[in-house]
Amino acid sequence: MGLIMNLETLLAARLAVAFEAVAGDPVDPAVRASQHADFQSGAALALARRLGRAPREIAAEVVAATDLTGLAEVEISGPGFLNLTVLDDVLASLLAEPDSRPGITSERVVIDYSSPNVAKELHVGHLRSTVIGDALARLFTWAGHDVVRANHLGDWGTQFGLLIEHLADLSSGDTDEFSLSDLTDFYRQARVKFDDDDEFRTRARLRVVALQGGDEVTRAMWRRLVEQSERLFVADYARLGITLGPGDFAGESSYQDQLASVVDELTERGLLVESEGALCAFPAGFTGRDGEPLPLIVRKSDGGFGYAATDLAALRHRVRDLKATRLLYVVGAPQRTHFQMVFAVAHNAGWLPDGITAEHIGFGSILGSDGKMLKTRSGETIKLVDLLDEADERATSPAVGIGAIKYADLASDRRSDYVFDWDRMLAATGNTGPYLQYAVARIRSLLRKAEVVPGAVVLGDPAERRLALTLLGFEPAVAAAIELREPHRLAGHLHEVAVAFSAFYERCPIRSSPSRLALAARTGETLRLGLDLLGVPIPDEM
């Protein structure tokens, strides 16, 4: 376990023994980073009220009972704060070790993210799920978990009857010559025909029956649509630096033969109720605006299955067959109630036993400068490829443009909406991707032009100590990002590292100092690793 790298935890453990000796029972030392010292504890002030004693008197007893030998120095400040200063040689020795992984018990984690629809282009609405989900997959993998990426592809449903029938009219069903943009346009055309043409409407409905019934010609056309869409999605992922690959697609179609057994199992457990011809589950605690119990429709009144049935089948498969112990669903905030109901029904069915968790990783929306959902000037959804093309045009390199987009998303709390602002995202200052990328580029240049080789770190200047302490916060930041499923915890820490390095760079001559070159090199390694865990590329030069 990388406890030694978490100085805050280590200091708290030492102080906890002394506080318990003084108080007679366990006390949280409340050790926090401080501007007045490296760390500070204010626990004596809170304890004073309970013991009815002066806080400085309590602080003095704690100091006398604390063994910080070989770790830190402590002094009492103000009304009873304990100011803790870590020894320079301790910081230097820790910096000699590479960034360590958080000490964890490995789990099999299924992360469901991106989830585009076949025959439709990726658009800005897919960006957050894709970027956040991929960052979590990278973080969990690096920490030692067995991660299964699940791209829940929308590849089934009545819409394919319309599209396949329209394609049959156009070209005998050969889809290889069409792009996703073509197919998106074709679907719009098919929808118009379906609404206006009785004869086409009949044929489209029969095509749906043929698809669901396993008709070989229809299935072959459908498979070509799916395969071509998957190839184009993977190409877009590669451009965006996303780790999803061909083997990660798990379409809705893959669960179709399991839906009847989902209904059977839920029926056997008495969890389904017929309501207006549909079979519904009514998990406790969910009500509509009218105060009535909220249904989760598992089988529709026409005998078809909806999203709930597919999500239940997928969850059951991931637990039973994939042996997952943790399920993460990176899907927009509006789906929160849906997933909570799915999880509740799955728990009632025994598909989520104790020790296995399922969690909806919700996120906010991307807004335009007007505070509304980001769209084109004409009001249409922005295609992802157009967004990436514009990034290439505006930035000095594709890595800078893509890094700016991804970092802007990951640097904000995923639960919040954020405004898509090119000028802010591409700025070379502030908490931006280019600022961090530039810090790495500057360090690389510094090491290339150095007059000596890096050596042992010896700390003296306050800027050196501040940078050292900030670097040693990497492991706690990664641990927090994983524990809370909040990538912005790591992004914020990396920005703090870059700011501390900038102050160090401006204050301390580096090129002729082996110690300072080593500190710069360690900073570069930490920034590079952290950006890689977020999926933010680093250009060779800036």
GUPA-933616 format. One record per atom (N, C-alpha, C): z, x, y. Coordinates in steps of 0.001 Angstrom, whole numbers, plus 500000, padded with zeros to 6 digits. Layout:
BEGIN
ZXY/...
END
This chain:
BEGIN
500000500856498796/500000500000500000/500000500885501245/499215500519502260/499073501367503436/500144501141504462/501398500992504027/502475500663504954/502705501756505978/502524503020505545/502828504107506477/501916504069507691/500716503502507538/499794503437508662/500207502370509669/501012501395509235/501455500332510127/502798500737510725/502741501468511824/503954502001512428/504914500894512842/504389499806513333/505236498692513763/506083498171512602/505442498021511441/506160497551510258/507181498574509782/506809499846509809/507709500898509350/508943501004510239/508741500963511552/509877501009512475/510772499785512302/510156498631512132/510936497400511947/511791497485510689/511236498068509630/511994498184508384/513217499076508572/513058500174509316/514191501059509568/515257500353510422/514816499653511468/515762498983512363/516453497801511690/515750497138510777/516317495946510135/517613496274509401/517655497450508785/518863497861508069/520044497962509037/519795498574510203/520866498744511186/521286497413511792/520323496559512125/520660495253512711/521483494421511732/521142494480510450/521908493710509457/523329494241509349/523476495564509450/524822496144509386/525671495680510562/525071495547511740/525798495130512940/526060493631512940/525068492844512533/525166491380512623/525831490750511414/525755491430510280/526349490865509079/525372490070508243/524196489831508765/523147489144508004/521789489619508533/520691489316507818/519379489820508219/518969489356509615/518347490266510357/517866489991511709/516461490561511844/515557489776512426/514213490283512710/514291491250513885/513952492526513707/514054493487514813/513067493226515937/512048492406515667/511067492032516707/510463493259517386/509967494186516597/509342495390517135/507920495053517593/507614495404518830/506296495134519392/505807496353520186/504506496502520313/503959497540521182/504416497265522607/504604498345523376/505187498190524711/504545499153525699/504529498741526969/504060499620528038/505136500614528460/506372500360528068/507489501207528473/507755502324527467/507249502176526267/507378503189525223/506263502901524223/506264503578523084/505256503246522070/505510501839521527/506778501571521213/507178500256520713/508527499897521327/508840498619521265/510099498158521836/510664497035520981/512017496994520876/512704495902520193/513631495211521181/513524493899521256/514417493120522126/515396492282521335/515563492612520045/516399491770519178/517871491769519600/518332492849520226/519748492898520622/520074491825521654/519103491475522506/519348490456523531/519545489088522897/518692488759521908/518842487470521235/520122487446520401/520466488569519785/521653488630518938/522936488524519771/522874488986521015/524060488951521878/524563487533522084/523667486595522231/524080485206522441/524810484669521214/524312485058520038/524943484553518813/526296485200518559/526404486497518868/527660487208518600/528636487140519762/528146486686520931/529016486608522096/529436487970522606/528533488936522531/528825490311522958/527734490794523902/528014491863524637/527016492425525557/525860493027524769/524608492743525180/523459493250524418/523384494772524378/523784495460525470/523733496926525435/524742497485524430/525869496795524287/526873497230523309/526315497097521887/525647495972521637/525027495760520320/523925496791520090/523103497018521136/522015497985521011/522551499372520679/523678499745521300/524267501054521034/524726501163519587/525315500100519038/525737500120517638/524532500224516701/523457499528517057/522244499591516227/521666501000516232/521628501613517402/521124502978517499/521952503919516640/523271503752516679/524154504621515902/523952504439514405/523553503214514010/523407502921512582/521980503125512074/521050503432512961/519641503536512583/519274504976512212/518557505124511117/518059506433510714/516556506499510987/516189507124512099/514782507300512452/514365508763512335/515127509502511558/514866510935511401/513441511178510912/512752512060511604/511402512414511210/510360511365511519/510743510316512258/509791509250512565/509682508992514067/510797508752514734/510730508351516141/512044508668516848/511978508626518167/513164508719519008/513434507352519614/514690507036519867/515054505728520398/516001505897521575/515837505040522571/516775505018523699/516956503574524147/518115503318524746/518415501971525225/517914501842526654/517268500712526930/516681500493528246/517106499140528785/517341499082530125/517625497808530781/518816497111530188/518706495805529992/519861495033529518/520189495249528045/519317495965527300/519606496185525877/518377496319525020/517247496620525633/516030496867524859/516139498221524165/515513498335523003/515408499607522303/513977500113522460/513806501200523187/512495501827523371/512296502895522300/511171502792521569/510900503665520428/509671504520520709/509826505812520595/508725506747520813/508491507527519518/507328507326518931/506992507992517667/506787509484517926/507258510306517014/507130511749517162/505660512168517119/505313513140517957/503925513586518038/503397514074516699/504216514815515954/503713515353514688/503500514249513652/504243513138513781/504020511987512897/502657511359513194/502377511140514484/501073510591514863/499951511504514391/500110512793514598/499063513746514226/498827513747512721/499888513692511933/499721513708510474/499058512436509971/499370511296510586/498736510041510184/497253510036510543/496918510633511683/495520510687512089/494694511580511179/495338512471510453/494615513348509529/494142512592508298/494693511386508070/494290510567506930/493223509569507359/492293509233506463/491270508245506820/491871506855506961/491141505962507641/491600504583507755/491781504008506360/492942503386506114/493247502893504773/493072501385504694/492858500921503476/492723499495503234/494104498848503176/494210497587503600/495502496905503492/495921496809502027/497212496948501774/497702496798500411/497709495330500021/496920494956499015/496778493545498655/496717493391497144/496860492160496695/496560491789495321/495153491210495313/494269491820494550/492859491415494577/492686490005494021/491838489245494688/491495487896494252/489982487773494107/489545486782493345/488124486427493350/487950485356494424/487185485695495449/487037484843496625/485586484380496735/485378483074496737/484054482506496982/483966482115498450/482980482671499149/482793482362500564/481478481618500722/481565480375501139/480418479483501302/479996479542502768/478787480081503034/478358480186504426/476843480183504561/476400479958505772/475000479856506209/474404478497505852/474053478273504583/473648476959504062/472521476280504846/471351476910504949/470217476254505610/469569475223504694/468589474515505219/467843473519504458/466457474049504127/466023473797502908/464689474193502482/463633473542503372/462592474312503641/461443473837504421/461781473594505883/462904474151506331/463265474065507746/463686475449508217/463320475803509428/463626477118509951/465105477259510292/465599478485510145/466932478773510647/466938478601512164/468001478014512683/468082477807514128/469460478224514622/469679478085515907/470924478574516510/472142477893515904/471965476696515364/473070475998514724/473561476674513453/472722477547512855/473130478284511661/473823479602511999/473758480012513263/474170481362513624/475651481623513341/476524480741513785/477959481004513678/478418481036512216/477986480077511413/478363480089510006/477904481372509335/476675481792509650/476096482973509018/476824484242509439/477053484396510735/477664485619511256/479148485705510900/479881484607511085/481313484608510764/481520484757509261/480753484009508486/480882484085507032/480602485477506504/479573486125507061/479225487454506582/480291488476506966/480860488342508154/481944489239508555/483143489084507620/483485487860507267/484596487641506340/484278488215504966/483036488068504523/482649488628503228/482785490145503239/482370490777504327/482508492235504447/483978492652504460/484790491932505223/486209492268505340/486931492113504006/486727490996503349/487398490761502069/486935491760501012/485649492102501024/485138493081500066/485770494449500301/485817494884501576/486379496200501886/487857496278501512/488552495158501646/489982495142501338/490253495174499838/489215495019499029/489392495122497586/489271493832496815/488902492734497479/488725491469496777/487358491421496083/487264490621495055/486004490368494355/485351489174495041/484376489444495893/483792488404496744/482500487871496134/482407486548496063/481179485868495652/480622485154496869/479447485547497302/478793484887498426/478035483678497908/478253482529498523/477614481287498084/476840480678499243/475518480669499128/474659480087500146/474234478713499645/474972477691500078/474808476323499568/473550475695500177/472431475999499581/471128475627500128/470887474118500040/470395473549501139/470013472134501131/468627471983500527/468571471824499205/467271471833498514/467038470577497686/467738469489498018/467612468278497206/467767467069498106/467187465960497711/467337464736498483/466019464023498709/466125462832499291/464948461968499464/463919462575500415/464339463471501321/463389464033502271/462285464827501577/462573465330500377/461562466115499675/460455465226499107/460764463966498875/459709463050498452/458672462886499550/459152462733500794/458241462598501930/457399463857502091/458051465004502090/457352466253502369/456354466595501268/456749466466500012/455846466811498906/454634465889498894/454852464612499157/453719463681499169/452763464018500311/453307464382501462/452464464773502594/451704466059502274/452358467023501657/451692468272501289/450608468023500249/450851467098499338/449834466752498343/448591466193499021/448793465422500086/447654464900500845/446888466026501536/447631467059501968/447011468132502761/446301469180501926/446923469585500800/446408470803500166/446659470888498674/446800469822498030/447092469815496592/448436470464496279/449284470584497311/450646471044497071/450848472535497072/449829473333497431/450005474783497487/450696475145498786/451985475527498693/452772475782499901/452759477236500322/452192478123499513/452293479545499818/451596479928501108/450645479108501532/449900479450502738/450625478998504007/451735478304503869/452420477740505023/453666478538505379/453977478584506684/455227479181507138/456288478086507214/457546478505507438/458595477509507609/458359476665508849/457760477266509866/457432476507511064/456425475411510730/455428475753509893/454456474744509452/455162473622508698/456025474006507766/456694473017506932/457596472110507760/458239472678508783/459061471862509674/458196470828510392/457044471269510867/456123470342511532/455602469293510554/455323469735509312/454822468797508310/455855467719508003/457124468099507993/458148467103507708/458193466058508830/458056466518510074/458025465568511186/456837464605511028/455689465165510651/454508464326510435/454743463334509298/455387463826508214/455656462959507072/456599461826507465/457575462114508318/458511461091508761/457799460007509563/456857460419510411/456077459449511177/455254458573510241/454602459189509259/453806458421508289/454688457458507499/455877457924507132/456783457082506358/457190455844507150/457383456037508448/457805454910509289/456667453952509596/455424454470509637/454294453665510124/453321453208509047/453355453855507865/452328453612506848/452988453073505577/452780451799505279/453414451176504111/452981451841502817/451689452170502743/451177452767501513/451796454146501280/451917454963502346/452541456280502207/454024456133501882/454678455142502475/456091454926502217/456328454652500730/455458453854500137/455573453559498714/455368454814497873/454330455585498218/454057456819497465/455200457821497592/455776457929498792/456874458872499006/458092458488498169/458383457197498094/459520456757497296/459282457018495812/458060456807495375/457734457110493980/457821458610493709/457491459412494729/457577460864494567/459039461296494413/459945460623495121/461364460923494960/461803460631493530/461368459497493015/461705459129491635/461157460172490666/459915460628490929/459302461633490069/460071462954490128/460501463331491321/461267464573491480/462586464485490723/463295463396490926/464590463244490269/464443463054488767/463303462507488352/463061462272486926/462521463474486190/462198464539486903/461750465766486241/460257465865486035/459452465073486775/457992465166486657/457541466606486905/456762467173485983/456443468606486036/455646468987487275/454656468192487647/453840468519488817/454684468489490088/455490467449490235/456346467321491420/457392468429491466/457997468702490322/458992469765490274/458375471124490616/457151471367490173/456490472641490460/456254472794491965/455820471711492630/455623471747494077/456959471983494786/457987471302494302/459314471461494895/459826472887494732/459641473458493533/460109474827493294/459400475823494212/458113475616494479/457389476511495385/457956476414496799/458321475203497207/458947475033498517/460268475808498598/461067475684497547/462366476350497528/462184477865497521/461316478358496659/461136479811496532/460601480422497818/459623479745498432/459075480283499677/460126480264500784/460897479188500858/461945479101501877/462975480201501680/463371480434500437/464368481465500166/463863482847500583/462599483149500315/462038484446500712/462090484626502216/461760483581502946/461749483669504404/463172483730504970/464099483013504337/465499483101504776/466028484523504596/465731485124503447/466214486481503172/465644487465504193/464381487258504588/463784488128505607/464514487984506943/464873486752507299/465633486534508538/467027487160508443/467658487036507275/468981487643507094/468912489159507249/467877489756506678/467737491210506777/467594491637508235/466841490886508995/466664491216510401/467973491092511171/468781490118510793/470050489877511470/471179490759510927/470896491505509853/471929492357509270/472961491579508483/472506490554507763/473378489701506962/473248490101505498/474358490159504773/474343490664503403/473954489626502359/473651488413502748/473189487407501788/471847487830501200/471716487687499873/470488488072499207/469963486967498311/468867487235497593/468251486217496729/469201485662495678/470115486484495194/471016486022494148/472173485179494631/472276484975495936/473418484239496489/473117482767496745/471853482350496581/471525480946496794/472126480093495680/472798479032496066/473358478069495120/473077476690495685/471868476218495452/471414474984496083/472100473737495560/471994472670496351/472536471380495933/471949470946494597/470689471330494346/470023470924493111/470728471462491876/471408472601492009/472031473219490839/473214472422490312/473672471443491086/474819470643490664/474429469225490246/473137468902490264/472729467523490018/473118467029488623/473038467927487636/473379467482486278/474890467411486044/475683467759487067/477135467727486934/477763466537487661/476958465812488435/477530464756489277/478089463590488465/477407463236487379/477900462123486563/479260462455485961/479439463712485535/480735464085484945/481824464135486005/481462464433487261/482434464370488354/482968462942488473/482049461979488463/482453460571488542/483305460191487334/482882460652486151/483621460301484933/485060460833484990/485220462091485396/486566462680485437/487440461997486477/486857461723487640/487640461053488685/488014459637488264/487108458974487542/487386457616487050/488513457643486023/488468458618485101/489503458737484077/490883458940484692/490933459623485835/492214459898486496/492613458782487462/491817457717487498/492142456585488350/492010456869489830/491097457793490186/490968458207491583/489833457510492321/489021456729491630/487895456060492271/488122454559492336/487716453988493458/487829452552493694/486466452038494137/486060450886493603/484789450302494034/484984449629495383/484117449971496336/484198449395497673/482785449088498151/482481447805498268/481160447350498706/480060447967497840/480324448038496535/479339448528495589/479348450033495386/480059450759496240/480139452217496119/481444452608495432/481427453790494798/482645454331494208/483242455332495192/484476455060495618/485099455864496677/486475456357496233/486822457513496762/488189458014496626/488894457797497959/490185457470497880/490979457240499091/492205458159499072/492013459444499348/493156460363499335/494173459970500401/495425460156500097/496501459755501006/496453460554502300/496783459853503394/496911460539504681/495675460528505544/494596459914505077/493353459884505858/493028458447506239/492976458206507545/492677456870508044/491596456939509107/490874455832509259/489843455751510276/490425455334511609/489544455118512582/490008454724513918/490697453376513915/490335452553512934/490952451228512848/492282451256512100/492677452451511661/493937452581510944/493833452306509463/492661451890509017/492449451611507599/492204452910506832/492538452943505512/492300454140504700/490833454572504779/490618455858504882/489274456416505033/488708456752503656/487506456239503339/486955456504502007/486146457804501960/486188458452500819/485275459543500509/484300458982499486/483052458760499921/482077458095499058/481517459098498050/481845458880496787/481407459786495726/480080459320495133/479939458009494886/478653457461494433/478302456272495307/477116456312495863/476706455273496807/476404453958496083/476275452898496874/476064451567496294/474741451459495548/473758452318495906/472472452286495193/472467453169493955/473634453747493631/473736454591492445/473482456060492713/473059456395493929/472809457788494263/474093458520494628/473990459836494723/475146460665495044/474947461317496405/476047461433497154/475975462050498474/476604463426498490/476876463892499730/477428465235499903/478782465405499223/479600464363499228/480941464484498660/480878464819497175/480001464143496457/479879464404495022/479404465828494767/478426466275495544/477913467634495376/478991468660495712/479745468436496797/480800469380497172/481911469415496132/482228468276495548/483244468246494494/482759468986493249/481491468792492902/480931469490491745/480911470997491983/480536471395493197/480485472821493519/481881473432493467/482868472728494003/484248473238493982/484738473390492541/484514472378491742/484939472434490339/484275473606489609/482987473816489865/482245474923489243/482808476271489668/483130476412490942/483626477688491455/484989478034490883/485798477028490638/487118477287490063/487030477461488556/486372476538487872/486341476567486411/485445477670485857/484242477787486409/483249478698485834/483254480078486486/483377480104487826/483394481393488512/484785482015488549/485791481242488166/487182481723488109/487695482176489474/487278481483490519/487736481821491868/489189481409492040/489925482217492811/491300481855493161/491425481486494636/490368481754495404/490362481384496818/488945480944497188/488848479797497846/487562479266498297/487582479138499810/486593479722500465/486467479627501919/485148478950502252/485206477904503067/484019477158503475/483809477365504971/482836478192505327/482594478515506734/481586477498507272/482119476413507780/481317475267508217/481898474771509542/481059474222510398/481467473796511730/482678472871511762/483388472893512877/484613472117513038/484442470618512784/483288469994513122/483163468552512882/483298468144511412/483151469100510481/483262468779509056/484688468927508527/485634469137509417/487017469404509005/487578468286508127/487458467049508572/488025465937507809/487348465802506458/486026465948506427/485295465849505161/485852466833504140/485987468094504537/486447469091503578/487912468897503205/488738468477504146/490132468207503803/490225467097502763/489362466088502896/489358465002501915/488841465492500560/487797466309500580/487278466879499326/488365467701498634/489077468523499404/490135469346498820/491257468470498257/491598467412498979/492673466528498527/492297465845497218/491055465358497132/490602464699495894/490554465711494751/490057466909495043/489989467946494008/491397468297493504/492350468362494427/493731468652494024/494275467537493130/494026466286493520/494493465152492724/493842465130491344/492612465651491271/491884465666489998/492294466845489118/493103467747489659/493506468915488889/492550470078488980/491577469986489876/490585471056490010/491056472150490972/492121471892491713/492731472896492584/494204473027492211/494491473650491075/495891473789490651/496642474765491545/497940474809491378/498766475736492147/498270477163491948/498244477930493034/497769479305492963/496313479464493331/495605478353493457/494204478398493877/494089477641495192/493498478269496196/493437477663497523/491999477423497953/491818476379498711/490533476076499332/490786475852500817/489943476430501642/490187476381503086/488874476190503838/488913475281504786/487771475086505675/487914476059506843/486962476963506982/486960477926508083/486085477334509188/486690476512510028/485943475814511065/485641476712512249/484657476321513011/484303477070514215/483716476127515255/483781476581516514/483273475787517622/481767475926517793/481286475419518905/479844475372519163/479411476476520122/478120476777520103/477522477688521071/476968476835522210/477414477108523418/477052476300524567/476101477045525491/475337476284526248/474512476856527296/475311476985528584/474679477493529619/475371477688530897/475830476377531514/475248475258531059/475647473950531572/476847473371530839/477373474120529870/478519473646529122/478181472692528006/476882472468527764/476439471586526683/475872472423525540/475586471784524417/475047472499523262/473810473287523664/473738474541523204/472637475423523566/471324474907522998/470365474660523888/469045474180523490/467992474821524389/466717474592524041/465634475071524898/465590474207526158/464800474639527131/464678473858528374/464137472466528130/463347472339527064/462787471019526751/463749470169525930/464919470737525622/465927469966524905/465881470113523398/465031471022522886/464926471200521447/465888472298520953/466186472259519651/467042473276519058/466327474625519074/467051475673519422/466451477013519508/466322477609518119/465129478071517772/464900478721516483/465556480107516496/466116480480515360/466781481783515276/465800482917515525/464596482789515004/463604483859515191/463280484037516666/463236482942517421/462973483046518863/464151483723519578/465357483427519128/466540484048519715/466523485559519478/466162485966518261/466124487394517934/464984488096518666/463854487401518815/462742487987519573/463143488231521028/463861487284521601/464299487457522984/465308488592523100/466154488735522089/467108489844522088/466367491179522091/465301491267521301/464497492499521265/463892492806522633/463443491761523308/462803491952524607/463809492376525676/465012491824525611/465991492075526664/466759493392526457/466942493804525206/467788494958524915/466961496236524826/467652497363524801/466990498670524694/466502498955523292/467050498234522307/466611498382520919/467034497142520150/466388496868518986/466801495704518192/468275495753517802/468787496955517494/470189497062517093/471119496640518219/470772496984519449/471597496605520593/471543495092520808/470347494513520725/470212493081520936/470921492262519877/470691492610518611/471339491881517521/472845492122517543/473240493365517827/474668493664517919/475342492864519007/474644492687520135/475212491913521247/475435490465520840/474454489875520151/474574488484519710/475730488321518733/475783489177517728/476799489045516690/478193489326517241/478311490364518065/479633490715518574/480166489633519515/479304489052520334/479746487984521237/480326486822520454/479729486529519311/480236485455518460/481574485838517841/481655487057517294/482829487473516548/484003487857517437/483739488200518704/484814488612519610/485605487433520146/485066486234520007/485789485048520475/486474484371519300/487569483683519577/488266482925518542/487266481941517937/487096481987516617/486062481169515990/486273479679516233/487496479256516496/487760477826516690/487267477320518041/487007478239518952/486627477846520307/485113477831520476/484652476989521383/483258477056521822/483090478313522677/481876478814522761/481634479901523708/480257479731524335/480126480249525558/478883480122526322/477970481304525999/476749480982525625/475753482016525311/475172482518526626/475530483758526988/475157484329528275/474580485721528044/473260485856528169/472608487132527885/473181488262528727/473371488026530014/473848489091530902/475213489605530462/476101488702530130/477439489121529700/477375489813528341/476605489271527404/476547489817526054/475953491219526021/474974491479526901/474278492771526906/474884493766527886/475961493372528561/476582494266529534/477134495515528853/477023496631529542/477521497903529002/479003498094529281/479628497123529941/481063497169530203/481704495886529697/483020495936529508/483722494756529040/483744494689527520/484262493590527017/484402493414525568/483083492934524983/482127493859524871/480774493530524402/480344494488523304/479333494076522547/478773494947521531/478212496239522098/477384496176523157/476844497414523722/477918498395524185/479037497903524716/480102498809525150/480646499612523964/480860498938522834/481364499633521655/480299500545521053/479057500066521027/477975500897520506/477818502162521349/477958502000522661/477832503162523543/478964504153523299/480170503663523021/481288504558522740/480990505423521526/480413504807520478/480058505576519278/478965506590519598/477949506154520360/476855507061520719/477380508240521540/478313507988522447/478868509050523281/479650510050522434/480377509551521452/481132510443520568/480187511301519731/479119510695519230/478148511470518458/477539512581519306/477185512251520537/476618513251521437/477627514359521727/478871513963521918/479939514913522207/480108515905521063/480083515404519827/480259516271518667/479063517194518470/477871516703518800/476679517554518676/476718518713519665/477249518468520848/477229519475521908/478517520286521984/479419520072521049/480726520732521110/480584522249521014/481492522943521679/481491524406521687/482329524989520562/483163524148519930/483991524577518809/483936523491517744/484577523755516609/484614522743515556/485940521998515625/485971520733515170/487231519986515183/488302520694514363/489538520583514826/490669521207514131/491818520241514005/493014520767513807/494197519920513683/494509519256515020/494938517996514950/495279517256516157/496653517687516661/496722518033517926/497982518350518593/498044517488519844/499032516619519917/499102515657521017/499987516173522141/499571515885523361/500359516283524509/500148515358525681/498898515184526082/498575514327527216/498834512852526868/499339512071527822/499571510641527553/498326509899527065/497146510285527567/495914509630527126/495636509909525657/496009511109525199/495853511438523788/496773510577522932/498029510440523366/499000509652522597/498593508182522552/498120507665523696/497711506260523725/496542506022522785/495580506929522769/494441506791521857/494908506895520413/495790507842520122/496293508002518753/496989506733518271/497868506187519095/498580504961518723/497612503792518522/496621503696519377/495649502606519249/494862502748517954/494438503951517630/493699504176516384/494516503769515165/495807504024515199/496649503708514053/496939502214513926/496427501426514859/496543499973514745/495400499348513980/494508500186513435/493321499642512756/493691498813511531/494529499376510672/494872498649509444/495545497307509727/496542497241510630/497126495932510945/496091494942511498/495115495442512268/494093494549512823/493213493992511719/492818494836510775/492016494366509637/492813493375508805/494084493712508555/494929492818507765/495059491449508430/495223491432509756/495331490159510478/494026489379510425/492892490074510552/491587489404510496/491380488729509143/491862489379508073/491720488814506734/492733487698506509/493979487959506830/495038486986506570/494805485678507318/494323485781508565/494121484593509392/492680484103509365/491806484847508675/490366484542508653/489834484456510080/490186485478510875/489821485520512292/489229486890512627/487914487049512519/487294488349512805/487565488860514218/487874487959515152/488096488429516522/489331489322516630/490221489252515647/491383490153515647/490920491603515541/489938491848514683/489403493197514545/488543493564515744/487722492627516209/486871492914517366/487722493309518573/488789492578518814/489653492894519946/490285494268519817/490661494628518597/491253495954518391/490221497053518653/489003496863518178/487969497876518407/487712498069519898/487770496980520657/487602497099522098/488752497915522700/489979497687522217/491117498469522696/490927499956522384/490372500247521203/490112501645520836/489100502260521799/488021501513522076/486987502033522973/487528502256524382/488371501342524858/488974501496526193/489890502713526223/490700502878525163/491602504034525108/490806505337525035/489690505302524307/488858506509524236/488235506831525591/487810505812526316/487209506031527622/488207506712528561/489458506253528541/490484506873529379/490736508317528953/490756508553527654/490933509904527108/489756510798527514/488549510262527430/487340511013527753/487321511418529230/487729510497530091/487708510771531519/488809511754531935/489906511773531220/491073512558531629/491115513953530982/490629514048529745/490856515267528964/489556516008528663/489425517286529020/488277518091528584/488268518183527057/487113517934526453/487079517769525005/486270518851524291/485120519235524819/484164520047524071/484729521366523568/485642521965524319/486165523277523930/487521523195523238/487968521960522905/489275521767522285/489124521266520852/489467522082519846/489385521621518452/490217520366518207/491396520282518821/492270519131518631/491627517864519187/491130517949520399/490553516765521031/489227516368520381/488484517327519887/487270516992519140/487619516230517863/488704516634517206/489140515920516004/489549514492516341/490222514315517477/490632512980517906/489410512128518242/488414512742518879/487176512028519181/486439511654517901/486395512584516941/485717512309515680/486387511156514939/487713511150514936/488439510057514272/488156508738514969/488060508757516279/487727507531517023/486352507023516607/485385507934516509/484045507534516097/484024506934514705/484796507520513778/484856506996512417/485451505594512387/486509505399513158/487161504085513191/486244503029513791/485589503348514908/484672502393515524/483503502083514603/482960503109513964/481828502888513057/482236501973511908/483381502256511285/483847501428510178/484118500007510642/484807499868511763/485137498534512255/483906497703512574/482924498311513234/481692497585513547/480943497229512279/480953498101511283/480295497796510016/480971496622509322/482299496553509388/483012495428508781/482690494112509485/482311494174510743/481890492974511470/480394492705511305/479668493674510748/478230493506510597/477449493831511848/478050494579512768/477385494947514021/476710496302513829/475397496389513996/474690497652513772/474994498659514875/474798499929514552/475010501003515521/473698501762515688/473092501745516870/471838502474517075/472072503977517036/471034504716516696/471157506171516645/471417506756518029/470778506170519026/470950506656520397/470982505469521347/471590505692522511/471609504659523558/471367505325524907/
END
